[in-house]
């Protein structure tokens, strides 16, 4: 079972990666990590999905997660 603390850490990590991507790709909005998966995070995820050509859902599925990881490596 995943605790709320673990989920917030995961969201913070995702947001930090999205922030790094925004410095490299102008079409991804700059967000401030806050550990909450709100509308700004959803929009940034959609923007990454859009510019990488994967289905735009706003959800972080395995394909989206792997794509985000590959962009920051």
C-alpha positions in Angstrom: 0.0 0.0 0.0 1.3 3.4 -0.9 1.1 6.2 1.7 0.0 9.7 0.9 3.6 10.7 1.7 4.9 8.4 -1.0 2.4 9.7 -3.5 3.3 13.3 -2.8 7.0 12.4 -3.2 6.3 10.8 -6.5 4.3 13.9 -7.7 7.1 16.2 -6.5 9.6 14.1 -8.5 7.4 14.2 -11.6 6.9 18.0 -11.2 10.6 18.5 -10.8 11.3 16.6 -14.0 8.6 18.6 -15.9 10.2 21.8 -14.7 13.6 20.6 -16.1 11.9 19.8 -19.4 10.3 23.3 -19.5 13.8 24.8 -19.6 14.6 22.7 -22.7 11.2 22.9 -24.5 9.4 26.2 -24.7 6.0 24.5 -25.3 6.0 23.0 -21.8 4.9 25.4 -19.1 7.1 26.2 -16.2 5.6 24.8 -13.0 6.7 25.0 -9.4 6.7 21.6 -7.6 4.2 21.5 -4.8 3.5 17.8 -4.5 -0.1 18.3 -5.7 -1.3 16.9 -9.1 -3.4 19.8 -10.1 -4.4 21.6 -13.3 -0.9 23.1 -13.9 0.7 19.6 -13.6 -1.9 18.1 -15.8 -1.4 20.8 -18.4 2.4 20.3 -18.4 2.0 16.6 -18.8 -0.3 17.2 -21.8 2.2 19.5 -23.3 4.9 16.9 -23.0 2.6 14.3 -24.6 1.8 16.8 -27.4 5.3 17.7 -28.4 6.5 14.1 -28.2 3.6 12.7 -30.2 2.1 10.4 -27.7 -1.6 10.3 -26.9 -2.6 13.5 -25.0 -4.5 12.4 -21.9 -2.9 14.3 -19.0 -2.4 11.0 -17.3 1.1 9.7 -16.4 0.9 6.2 -17.8 4.0 4.0 -18.4 4.6 5.5 -21.9 4.4 9.0 -20.6 6.6 8.3 -17.6 9.3 6.6 -19.8 9.1 9.5 -22.2 9.6 12.1 -19.4 12.6 10.1 -18.1 14.2 9.9 -21.5 13.9 13.6 -22.0 15.8 14.5 -18.8 18.6 11.9 -19.3 
